[in-house]
Amino acid sequence: MKLSDWTDRQVENIIGNLLRAGVLLSAVVIFCGGAVYLARHGRSPADYRVFQGEPADYRQISGIFHEALQLRGRGIIQFGLLLLIATPVARVVFSLFGFVAEKDRMYAGFTAIVLVILLYSLLGTS
């Protein structure tokens, strides 16, 4: 079946499945990262007297990928959160393709604007 033959209902079903799969996948990754983190650091005492933010490695996408590939618990958790953030972005991208396939220029234009704003807010700020 060609992309141009899809109906609105089929596109909505695919988008719904995409959102469910993205949330489920991110939950599984976060759960696995939490298990790894607790297995390695579960008995460490917590010190809440001084706030300590995330290390610099966890503030950039490349650092998160590196830490997750090293099978570090916090890196895996952060990667799962990136997947959760990417889920609605993937929905917007798929919606854009759906509107282009349906030749609906107005909604394709609005969706493209939303995509640009999303990407700028996620990647374009320092």
VMD Tcl script that builds the backbone (N, CA, C; Angstrom):
set m [mol new atoms 378]
animate dup $m
set s [atomselect $m all]
$s set {name element resname resid chain x y z} {
  {N N MET 1 A 0.837 -1.167 0.000}
  {CA C MET 1 A 0.000 0.000 0.000}
  {C C MET 1 A 0.893 1.246 0.000}
  {N N LYS 2 A 0.623 2.145 -0.921}
  {CA C LYS 2 A 1.407 3.368 -1.041}
  {C C LYS 2 A 0.989 4.362 0.043}
  {N N LEU 3 A 1.920 5.256 0.377}
  {CA C LEU 3 A 1.641 6.287 1.373}
  {C C LEU 3 A 0.478 7.162 0.954}
  {N N SER 4 A 0.340 7.403 -0.338}
  {CA C SER 4 A -0.745 8.271 -0.805}
  {C C SER 4 A -2.116 7.599 -0.715}
  {N N ASP 5 A -2.161 6.273 -0.510}
  {CA C ASP 5 A -3.430 5.553 -0.404}
  {C C ASP 5 A -3.955 5.480 1.032}
  {N N TRP 6 A -3.218 5.977 2.005}
  {CA C TRP 6 A -3.634 5.900 3.399}
  {C C TRP 6 A -4.821 6.807 3.660}
  {N N THR 7 A -5.714 6.333 4.518}
  {CA C THR 7 A -6.852 7.143 4.929}
  {C C THR 7 A -6.505 7.866 6.237}
  {N N ASP 8 A -7.338 8.831 6.583}
  {CA C ASP 8 A -7.128 9.550 7.837}
  {C C ASP 8 A -7.132 8.594 9.028}
  {N N ARG 9 A -8.028 7.648 8.997}
  {CA C ARG 9 A -8.147 6.689 10.104}
  {C C ARG 9 A -6.886 5.836 10.234}
  {N N GLN 10 A -6.327 5.404 9.112}
  {CA C GLN 10 A -5.100 4.609 9.158}
  {C C GLN 10 A -3.938 5.425 9.709}
  {N N VAL 11 A -3.847 6.678 9.303}
  {CA C VAL 11 A -2.783 7.551 9.806}
  {C C VAL 11 A -2.952 7.755 11.310}
  {N N GLU 12 A -4.186 7.975 11.774}
  {CA C GLU 12 A -4.441 8.142 13.205}
  {C C GLU 12 A -4.071 6.886 13.985}
  {N N ASN 13 A -4.390 5.716 13.447}
  {CA C ASN 13 A -4.033 4.459 14.118}
  {C C ASN 13 A -2.524 4.288 14.208}
  {N N ILE 14 A -1.832 4.607 13.132}
  {CA C ILE 14 A -0.373 4.479 13.135}
  {C C ILE 14 A 0.238 5.463 14.131}
  {N N ILE 15 A -0.265 6.678 14.173}
  {CA C ILE 15 A 0.252 7.672 15.118}
  {C C ILE 15 A -0.009 7.217 16.554}
  {N N GLY 16 A -1.199 6.698 16.814}
  {CA C GLY 16 A -1.504 6.186 18.152}
  {C C GLY 16 A -0.580 5.051 18.557}
  {N N ASN 17 A -0.340 4.129 17.628}
  {CA C ASN 17 A 0.580 3.021 17.906}
  {C C ASN 17 A 2.006 3.524 18.100}
  {N N LEU 18 A 2.390 4.535 17.328}
  {CA C LEU 18 A 3.720 5.127 17.466}
  {C C LEU 18 A 3.891 5.730 18.860}
  {N N LEU 19 A 2.889 6.451 19.332}
  {CA C LEU 19 A 2.960 7.050 20.663}
  {C C LEU 19 A 3.003 5.982 21.755}
  {N N ARG 20 A 2.167 4.956 21.626}
  {CA C ARG 20 A 2.172 3.881 22.620}
  {C C ARG 20 A 3.516 3.165 22.636}
  {N N ALA 21 A 4.039 2.852 21.472}
  {CA C ALA 21 A 5.316 2.143 21.401}
  {C C ALA 21 A 6.451 3.002 21.968}
  {N N GLY 22 A 6.442 4.290 21.671}
  {CA C GLY 22 A 7.488 5.170 22.187}
  {C C GLY 22 A 7.474 5.275 23.690}
  {N N VAL 23 A 6.283 5.421 24.272}
  {CA C VAL 23 A 6.172 5.515 25.726}
  {C C VAL 23 A 6.545 4.186 26.373}
  {N N LEU 24 A 6.094 3.088 25.804}
  {CA C LEU 24 A 6.415 1.776 26.356}
  {C C LEU 24 A 7.915 1.497 26.277}
  {N N LEU 25 A 8.524 1.787 25.135}
  {CA C LEU 25 A 9.960 1.570 24.976}
  {C C LEU 25 A 10.752 2.422 25.960}
  {N N SER 26 A 10.378 3.680 26.098}
  {CA C SER 26 A 11.106 4.540 27.027}
  {C C SER 26 A 10.923 4.059 28.469}
  {N N ALA 27 A 9.732 3.581 28.821}
  {CA C ALA 27 A 9.507 3.071 30.174}
  {C C ALA 27 A 10.370 1.841 30.456}
  {N N VAL 28 A 10.484 0.959 29.471}
  {CA C VAL 28 A 11.316 -0.235 29.640}
  {C C VAL 28 A 12.780 0.154 29.804}
  {N N VAL 29 A 13.255 1.086 28.987}
  {CA C VAL 29 A 14.652 1.524 29.071}
  {C C VAL 29 A 14.908 2.192 30.426}
  {N N ILE 30 A 13.997 3.064 30.866}
  {CA C ILE 30 A 14.163 3.730 32.158}
  {C C ILE 30 A 14.141 2.709 33.295}
  {N N PHE 31 A 13.252 1.735 33.224}
  {CA C PHE 31 A 13.193 0.689 34.249}
  {C C PHE 31 A 14.505 -0.090 34.298}
  {N N CYS 32 A 15.033 -0.465 33.128}
  {CA C CYS 32 A 16.309 -1.192 33.083}
  {C C CYS 32 A 17.437 -0.332 33.645}
  {N N GLY 33 A 17.455 0.944 33.293}
  {CA C GLY 33 A 18.472 1.838 33.832}
  {C C GLY 33 A 18.355 1.981 35.335}
  {N N GLY 34 A 17.126 2.056 35.835}
  {CA C GLY 34 A 16.919 2.122 37.281}
  {C C GLY 34 A 17.400 0.863 37.979}
  {N N ALA 35 A 17.164 -0.286 37.372}
  {CA C ALA 35 A 17.635 -1.548 37.948}
  {C C ALA 35 A 19.154 -1.588 37.997}
  {N N VAL 36 A 19.804 -1.164 36.911}
  {CA C VAL 36 A 21.272 -1.127 36.885}
  {C C VAL 36 A 21.787 -0.152 37.945}
  {N N TYR 37 A 21.161 1.021 38.020}
  {CA C TYR 37 A 21.599 2.024 38.987}
  {C C TYR 37 A 21.444 1.508 40.425}
  {N N LEU 38 A 20.295 0.911 40.729}
  {CA C LEU 38 A 20.084 0.402 42.079}
  {C C LEU 38 A 21.004 -0.769 42.400}
  {N N ALA 39 A 21.295 -1.607 41.404}
  {CA C ALA 39 A 22.205 -2.727 41.636}
  {C C ALA 39 A 23.602 -2.231 41.994}
  {N N ARG 40 A 24.014 -1.118 41.411}
  {CA C ARG 40 A 25.368 -0.603 41.657}
  {C C ARG 40 A 25.422 0.390 42.806}
  {N N HIS 41 A 24.357 1.156 43.025}
  {CA C HIS 41 A 24.404 2.240 44.001}
  {C C HIS 41 A 23.271 2.184 45.018}
  {N N GLY 42 A 22.549 1.097 45.103}
  {CA C GLY 42 A 21.370 1.022 45.954}
  {C C GLY 42 A 21.655 1.126 47.444}
  {N N ARG 43 A 22.835 0.734 47.861}
  {CA C ARG 43 A 23.166 0.772 49.282}
  {C C ARG 43 A 23.985 2.000 49.661}
  {N N SER 44 A 24.236 2.882 48.710}
  {CA C SER 44 A 24.997 4.100 49.007}
  {C C SER 44 A 24.111 5.066 49.783}
  {N N PRO 45 A 24.676 5.699 50.813}
  {CA C PRO 45 A 23.858 6.659 51.562}
  {C C PRO 45 A 23.603 7.914 50.724}
  {N N ALA 46 A 22.420 8.453 50.865}
  {CA C ALA 46 A 22.057 9.664 50.130}
  {C C ALA 46 A 22.387 10.880 50.986}
  {N N ASP 47 A 22.995 11.893 50.363}
  {CA C ASP 47 A 23.325 13.127 51.057}
  {C C ASP 47 A 22.532 14.258 50.418}
  {N N TYR 48 A 21.499 14.714 51.092}
  {CA C TYR 48 A 20.622 15.743 50.548}
  {C C TYR 48 A 20.920 17.132 51.119}
  {N N ARG 49 A 21.991 17.280 51.884}
  {CA C ARG 49 A 22.309 18.582 52.467}
  {C C ARG 49 A 22.756 19.586 51.417}
  {N N VAL 50 A 23.456 19.112 50.395}
  {CA C VAL 50 A 23.954 19.989 49.328}
  {C C VAL 50 A 23.414 19.467 48.004}
  {N N PHE 51 A 22.783 20.377 47.259}
  {CA C PHE 51 A 22.242 19.978 45.953}
  {C C PHE 51 A 23.388 19.748 44.976}
  {N N GLN 52 A 23.347 18.609 44.315}
  {CA C GLN 52 A 24.329 18.298 43.284}
  {C C GLN 52 A 23.562 17.991 42.008}
  {N N GLY 53 A 23.724 18.839 41.013}
  {CA C GLY 53 A 23.052 18.623 39.735}
  {C C GLY 53 A 23.681 17.469 38.977}
  {N N GLU 54 A 23.146 17.225 37.809}
  {CA C GLU 54 A 23.687 16.160 36.969}
  {C C GLU 54 A 25.099 16.520 36.513}
  {N N PRO 55 A 25.977 15.537 36.399}
  {CA C PRO 55 A 27.304 15.798 35.845}
  {C C PRO 55 A 27.205 16.282 34.396}
  {N N ALA 56 A 28.248 16.917 33.926}
  {CA C ALA 56 A 28.252 17.504 32.583}
  {C C ALA 56 A 27.987 16.457 31.500}
  {N N ASP 57 A 28.406 15.221 31.721}
  {CA C ASP 57 A 28.199 14.174 30.709}
  {C C ASP 57 A 26.719 13.945 30.421}
  {N N TYR 58 A 25.872 14.212 31.395}
  {CA C TYR 58 A 24.447 13.949 31.233}
  {C C TYR 58 A 23.673 15.160 30.737}
  {N N ARG 59 A 24.359 16.210 30.378}
  {CA C ARG 59 A 23.695 17.420 29.898}
  {C C ARG 59 A 23.743 17.561 28.385}
  {N N GLN 60 A 24.416 16.654 27.711}
  {CA C GLN 60 A 24.511 16.683 26.252}
  {C C GLN 60 A 24.130 15.322 25.713}
  {N N ILE 61 A 23.537 15.342 24.537}
  {CA C ILE 61 A 23.057 14.091 23.935}
  {C C ILE 61 A 24.213 13.114 23.713}
  {N N SER 62 A 25.345 13.613 23.239}
  {CA C SER 62 A 26.480 12.717 22.995}
  {C C SER 62 A 26.972 12.088 24.294}
  {N N GLY 63 A 26.972 12.861 25.372}
  {CA C GLY 63 A 27.385 12.317 26.661}
  {C C GLY 63 A 26.419 11.262 27.175}
  {N N ILE 64 A 25.144 11.490 26.947}
  {CA C ILE 64 A 24.132 10.513 27.369}
  {C C ILE 64 A 24.306 9.207 26.600}
  {N N PHE 65 A 24.518 9.313 25.278}
  {CA C PHE 65 A 24.745 8.097 24.482}
  {C C PHE 65 A 25.984 7.353 24.966}
  {N N HIS 66 A 27.050 8.093 25.219}
  {CA C HIS 66 A 28.296 7.468 25.680}
  {C C HIS 66 A 28.090 6.739 27.005}
  {N N GLU 67 A 27.444 7.399 27.954}
  {CA C GLU 67 A 27.204 6.787 29.255}
  {C C GLU 67 A 26.265 5.590 29.149}
  {N N ALA 68 A 25.254 5.672 28.298}
  {CA C ALA 68 A 24.333 4.545 28.124}
  {C C ALA 68 A 25.045 3.356 27.487}
  {N N LEU 69 A 25.922 3.626 26.522}
  {CA C LEU 69 A 26.680 2.536 25.891}
  {C C LEU 69 A 27.671 1.893 26.859}
  {N N GLN 70 A 28.079 2.651 27.873}
  {CA C GLN 70 A 28.952 2.102 28.915}
  {C C GLN 70 A 28.149 1.334 29.967}
  {N N LEU 71 A 26.836 1.239 29.754}
  {CA C LEU 71 A 25.900 0.543 30.643}
  {C C LEU 71 A 25.913 1.117 32.051}
  {N N ARG 72 A 25.981 2.441 32.136}
  {CA C ARG 72 A 25.873 3.124 33.419}
  {C C ARG 72 A 24.392 3.441 33.653}
  {N N GLY 73 A 23.931 3.188 34.855}
  {CA C GLY 73 A 22.518 3.305 35.176}
  {C C GLY 73 A 21.930 4.668 34.857}
  {N N ARG 74 A 22.600 5.743 35.306}
  {CA C ARG 74 A 22.049 7.071 35.045}
  {C C ARG 74 A 22.059 7.393 33.558}
  {N N GLY 75 A 23.050 6.902 32.825}
  {CA C GLY 75 A 23.081 7.118 31.380}
  {C C GLY 75 A 21.920 6.418 30.685}
  {N N ILE 76 A 21.606 5.220 31.130}
  {CA C ILE 76 A 20.486 4.478 30.541}
  {C C ILE 76 A 19.165 5.178 30.867}
  {N N ILE 77 A 19.033 5.664 32.104}
  {CA C ILE 77 A 17.819 6.385 32.488}
  {C C ILE 77 A 17.670 7.645 31.633}
  {N N GLN 78 A 18.746 8.395 31.471}
  {CA C GLN 78 A 18.699 9.616 30.664}
  {C C GLN 78 A 18.368 9.287 29.208}
  {N N PHE 79 A 18.900 8.172 28.695}
  {CA C PHE 79 A 18.579 7.755 27.331}
  {C C PHE 79 A 17.086 7.442 27.201}
  {N N GLY 80 A 16.528 6.784 28.210}
  {CA C GLY 80 A 15.088 6.516 28.202}
  {C C GLY 80 A 14.278 7.794 28.203}
  {N N LEU 81 A 14.743 8.805 28.924}
  {CA C LEU 81 A 14.059 10.099 28.918}
  {C C LEU 81 A 14.170 10.775 27.551}
  {N N LEU 82 A 15.321 10.614 26.893}
  {CA C LEU 82 A 15.448 11.140 25.525}
  {C C LEU 82 A 14.461 10.459 24.589}
  {N N LEU 83 A 14.286 9.153 24.755}
  {CA C LEU 83 A 13.295 8.438 23.939}
  {C C LEU 83 A 11.888 8.972 24.202}
  {N N LEU 84 A 11.598 9.266 25.459}
  {CA C LEU 84 A 10.283 9.802 25.804}
  {C C LEU 84 A 10.073 11.179 25.172}
  {N N ILE 85 A 11.105 11.995 25.165}
  {CA C ILE 85 A 11.019 13.319 24.530}
  {C C ILE 85 A 10.896 13.181 23.016}
  {N N ALA 86 A 11.571 12.194 22.449}
  {CA C ALA 86 A 11.548 12.002 20.992}
  {C C ALA 86 A 10.214 11.467 20.492}
  {N N THR 87 A 9.424 10.860 21.361}
  {CA C THR 87 A 8.162 10.262 20.939}
  {C C THR 87 A 7.192 11.276 20.328}
  {N N PRO 88 A 6.887 12.396 20.992}
  {CA C PRO 88 A 5.985 13.357 20.345}
  {C C PRO 88 A 6.609 14.038 19.137}
  {N N VAL 89 A 7.936 14.154 19.124}
  {CA C VAL 89 A 8.598 14.727 17.946}
  {C C VAL 89 A 8.404 13.784 16.756}
  {N N ALA 90 A 8.538 12.482 16.997}
  {CA C ALA 90 A 8.306 11.501 15.930}
  {C C ALA 90 A 6.860 11.554 15.454}
  {N N ARG 91 A 5.936 11.818 16.360}
  {CA C ARG 91 A 4.531 11.959 15.986}
  {C C ARG 91 A 4.340 13.136 15.047}
  {N N VAL 92 A 4.981 14.245 15.341}
  {CA C VAL 92 A 4.863 15.431 14.482}
  {C C VAL 92 A 5.475 15.141 13.109}
  {N N VAL 93 A 6.616 14.467 13.090}
  {CA C VAL 93 A 7.260 14.126 11.810}
  {C C VAL 93 A 6.346 13.222 10.993}
  {N N PHE 94 A 5.781 12.205 11.628}
  {CA C PHE 94 A 4.900 11.297 10.907}
  {C C PHE 94 A 3.642 12.020 10.433}
  {N N SER 95 A 3.118 12.922 11.264}
  {CA C SER 95 A 1.947 13.705 10.854}
  {C C SER 95 A 2.263 14.537 9.625}
  {N N LEU 96 A 3.458 15.106 9.599}
  {CA C LEU 96 A 3.869 15.910 8.444}
  {C C LEU 96 A 3.865 15.058 7.176}
  {N N PHE 97 A 4.433 13.850 7.267}
  {CA C PHE 97 A 4.418 12.959 6.103}
  {C C PHE 97 A 2.991 12.590 5.705}
  {N N GLY 98 A 2.130 12.371 6.694}
  {CA C GLY 98 A 0.745 12.043 6.397}
  {C C GLY 98 A 0.016 13.175 5.682}
  {N N PHE 99 A 0.225 14.418 6.158}
  {CA C PHE 99 A -0.428 15.557 5.517}
  {C C PHE 99 A 0.119 15.804 4.116}
  {N N VAL 100 A 1.418 15.582 3.929}
  {CA C VAL 100 A 2.001 15.736 2.588}
  {C C VAL 100 A 1.437 14.671 1.655}
  {N N ALA 101 A 1.306 13.434 2.149}
  {CA C ALA 101 A 0.756 12.355 1.319}
  {C C ALA 101 A -0.691 12.633 0.943}
  {N N GLU 102 A -1.436 13.261 1.849}
  {CA C GLU 102 A -2.832 13.597 1.568}
  {C C GLU 102 A -2.958 14.886 0.755}
  {N N LYS 103 A -1.829 15.529 0.498}
  {CA C LYS 103 A -1.780 16.791 -0.255}
  {C C LYS 103 A -2.568 17.893 0.452}
  {N N ASP 104 A -2.505 17.886 1.771}
  {CA C ASP 104 A -3.146 18.911 2.583}
  {C C ASP 104 A -2.076 19.933 2.949}
  {N N ARG 105 A -1.917 20.936 2.095}
  {CA C ARG 105 A -0.814 21.886 2.242}
  {C C ARG 105 A -0.943 22.748 3.490}
  {N N MET 106 A -2.154 23.123 3.851}
  {CA C MET 106 A -2.317 23.993 5.009}
  {C C MET 106 A -1.853 23.281 6.291}
  {N N TYR 107 A -2.348 22.064 6.526}
  {CA C TYR 107 A -1.946 21.336 7.725}
  {C C TYR 107 A -0.480 20.916 7.657}
  {N N ALA 108 A 0.007 20.610 6.475}
  {CA C ALA 108 A 1.429 20.289 6.332}
  {C C ALA 108 A 2.274 21.503 6.715}
  {N N GLY 109 A 1.850 22.684 6.313}
  {CA C GLY 109 A 2.577 23.901 6.665}
  {C C GLY 109 A 2.565 24.152 8.162}
  {N N PHE 110 A 1.384 24.019 8.791}
  {CA C PHE 110 A 1.307 24.201 10.244}
  {C C PHE 110 A 2.166 23.175 10.976}
  {N N THR 111 A 2.116 21.936 10.508}
  {CA C THR 111 A 2.895 20.881 11.147}
  {C C THR 111 A 4.387 21.131 10.969}
  {N N ALA 112 A 4.796 21.621 9.817}
  {CA C ALA 112 A 6.206 21.947 9.605}
  {C C ALA 112 A 6.653 23.066 10.544}
  {N N ILE 113 A 5.792 24.053 10.750}
  {CA C ILE 113 A 6.126 25.135 11.682}
  {C C ILE 113 A 6.274 24.583 13.102}
  {N N VAL 114 A 5.353 23.716 13.509}
  {CA C VAL 114 A 5.435 23.104 14.834}
  {C C VAL 114 A 6.718 22.296 14.966}
  {N N LEU 115 A 7.083 21.554 13.921}
  {CA C LEU 115 A 8.306 20.758 13.950}
  {C C LEU 115 A 9.538 21.645 14.094}
  {N N VAL 116 A 9.580 22.742 13.366}
  {CA C VAL 116 A 10.721 23.660 13.462}
  {C C VAL 116 A 10.817 24.230 14.882}
  {N N ILE 117 A 9.686 24.624 15.455}
  {CA C ILE 117 A 9.683 25.167 16.814}
  {C C ILE 117 A 10.136 24.109 17.821}
  {N N LEU 118 A 9.638 22.888 17.674}
  {CA C LEU 118 A 10.059 21.807 18.565}
  {C C LEU 118 A 11.561 21.562 18.477}
  {N N LEU 119 A 12.068 21.440 17.257}
  {CA C LEU 119 A 13.488 21.157 17.082}
  {C C LEU 119 A 14.348 22.303 17.583}
  {N N TYR 120 A 13.907 23.533 17.352}
  {CA C TYR 120 A 14.671 24.677 17.848}
  {C C TYR 120 A 14.682 24.695 19.374}
  {N N SER 121 A 13.552 24.407 19.983}
  {CA C SER 121 A 13.500 24.434 21.451}
  {C C SER 121 A 14.318 23.312 22.062}
  {N N LEU 122 A 14.439 22.188 21.371}
  {CA C LEU 122 A 15.212 21.071 21.898}
  {C C LEU 122 A 16.699 21.164 21.571}
  {N N LEU 123 A 17.025 21.633 20.383}
  {CA C LEU 123 A 18.428 21.594 19.937}
  {C C LEU 123 A 19.059 22.969 19.744}
  {N N GLY 124 A 18.251 23.986 19.529}
  {CA C GLY 124 A 18.802 25.276 19.142}
  {C C GLY 124 A 19.158 26.201 20.280}
  {N N THR 125 A 18.835 25.821 21.491}
  {CA C THR 125 A 19.175 26.694 22.619}
  {C C THR 125 A 20.378 26.129 23.350}
  {N N SER 126 A 21.059 27.013 24.028}
  {CA C SER 126 A 22.264 26.538 24.740}
  {C C SER 126 A 22.027 26.362 26.209}
}
mol reanalyze $m
mol bondsrecalc $m
mol representation Tube
mol addrep $m
